[in-house]
Amino acid sequence: MNTVVISTDIRIKDIRVTDESITAFLIDGRVISVPLVWSWRLSEATPEQRANYEIIGDGEGVRWPDIDEDISAEGMLYGVPAPRPKRRERATFA
């Protein structure tokens, strides 16, 4: 009898950011890629800022400390883009 083992371990081994996409290489061999615009902070960051990242939580996500951006492996896999903060209206005084 053969047994098939299905991995549900969604952990990032490595990450690549280009001008078009964010690509995560998972420990189980899968590759996830999402459009760069899903992270407005990364899309506005310099190449040097994009290159300065750390894999956090034993691969559960990635942090870019220079731009205060965190992206989870699950968020990439299930399609959760980072929302841009809403601008506050300035009060005008007469």
C-alpha positions in Angstrom: 0.0 0.0 0.0 1.3 3.5 -0.9 0.7 6.4 1.3 0.6 9.9 -0.1 1.8 12.6 2.3 0.3 16.1 1.6 2.3 19.0 3.1 0.3 21.8 4.4 3.3 23.5 5.9 3.3 27.0 4.4 6.8 28.3 5.2 9.1 30.5 3.2 12.6 29.4 2.4 13.6 32.3 0.2 12.1 35.4 -1.4 12.8 37.4 -4.6 11.4 40.9 -5.4 11.5 42.3 -8.9 9.9 45.4 -10.5 6.9 43.3 -11.3 6.5 40.6 -8.6 7.1 39.2 -5.2 8.1 35.5 -5.4 8.3 33.2 -2.4 10.0 29.8 -2.5 8.5 27.5 0.1 10.3 24.8 2.0 8.1 22.1 0.4 9.2 23.1 -3.1 6.2 25.3 -4.1 6.6 28.7 -5.6 4.1 31.5 -4.9 4.2 34.7 -7.0 2.0 37.8 -6.6 2.1 41.2 -8.3 4.4 43.8 -6.7 1.5 46.2 -6.5 0.0 44.0 -3.8 2.5 45.7 -1.5 2.4 49.4 -2.0 5.3 49.8 0.4 7.5 47.4 -1.7 6.4 48.9 -5.0 7.5 52.4 -3.7 10.7 51.1 -2.1 14.2 51.4 -3.6 16.0 48.2 -4.8 18.2 48.4 -1.8 15.2 48.5 0.6 13.7 45.6 -1.2 16.9 43.6 -0.9 17.0 44.1 2.9 14.6 41.5 4.2 14.5 38.9 6.9 12.5 35.7 7.0 10.5 35.7 10.3 8.6 33.2 12.4 10.4 30.1 11.1 9.4 31.0 7.6 5.8 32.1 8.3 6.5 35.5 6.7 9.0 38.1 5.5 9.9 41.5 7.0 11.4 44.5 5.3 12.6 46.6 8.3 13.6 49.7 6.2 10.0 50.2 5.0 8.1 48.6 7.9 6.5 45.9 5.7 5.6 42.3 6.7 4.1 39.7 4.3 2.9 36.3 5.4 3.2 33.1 3.3 -0.5 32.5 3.9 -1.4 36.0 2.8 0.5 35.4 -0.5 -1.0 31.9 -1.0 -4.6 33.0 -0.3 -4.4 36.3 -2.1 -4.5 39.1 0.5 -3.0 42.3 -0.9 -1.8 45.0 1.6 -4.3 47.8 1.9 -3.1 51.3 1.5 -3.9 53.5 4.5 -6.7 55.9 4.0 -5.8 59.6 4.1 -7.4 61.6 6.9 -9.3 64.7 5.9 -7.7 67.9 7.3 -10.0 70.1 9.2 -10.2 73.7 8.0 -10.7 76.5 10.5 -12.1 79.8 9.6 
